[in-house]
Amino acid sequence: MDGLLRLSEDEEGGVRTIAAQGLAGLCGKLPRMFSGEIIDALLDMCGPAGDASAWSGALTALANCAVKKLLSP
């Protein structure tokens, strides 16, 4: 998981996209408690300290999770 989170911040857009898809797939296979931790980590990447690559990767991963209906209100 840590590796995918790091890759989702990569400068290369293709790497971020693949990492985001991997994170969403991982969230779909884990119990909700553990997938919630990944979602929290993605949301943390969108903080003021995150650069454009981190924001892009995190939002792409969150969008993939939303498409798979993995986000709860």
N, C-alpha and C positions, 0 to 999 in steps of 0.2 A: 504494500500500500504506500509506504513512504517513497519508494522509487517512482510509482505512478504520480504521486503528488509533486515530486520534484520535476518529473518530465512535463507535467502540465504547466510548468512555468518556463519551459524552454523557449529560446528566442525564435526557433523554427516553428512556424504555424502548423505544419503537418505533424510534427512530433506532439505538439499540444493537443491536436485533434484526436490522435490515436490514444494518447494518455487519457483524455477526457472520456472517450468511448470505453476504455478499459475500466476506469473508475466507476462509470455508470453500470457496466456489466457486473463488476464486483459488488456494488451496492445491491443489485438485484438478486445476488446469490447469498448474501449474508442475512442473518437475522436483523430485524429493524433496529435493535439496540446498537449493533456494530455499524450498520450502514449510516445511522445517525451521527456517529463519530466522524465518518468520512464527510458527510454533508457539513458538519460543523467546521472541519478543517478547510473545506472549500470556501465556506463563508468567511473564515478568518483570512483567507488569501485576498479577499476583496476589501481589506481594511486600508487605511491611509498609507501604511508602509508598503503595500503591494505595488509593483510596477505594472506597466501595461501588459506585459506577457503573463504575469500572475493573474491579473483580472480576466484576461481573455481565456486562459485555460480553465480557471475556476467557473466562469460563467458558461463556457461550453460544456463542462462536465455537469453543471447544474441543469442546463437545458436538456442534456441527454437523460438525466434522471427524471426530469419533468415529463419528457416524452414517454418514458417507461412507467410513468405514474408511481414513482418511488418517493416523491416528496409529500409530506403530510402538512396540513395547515398549521 
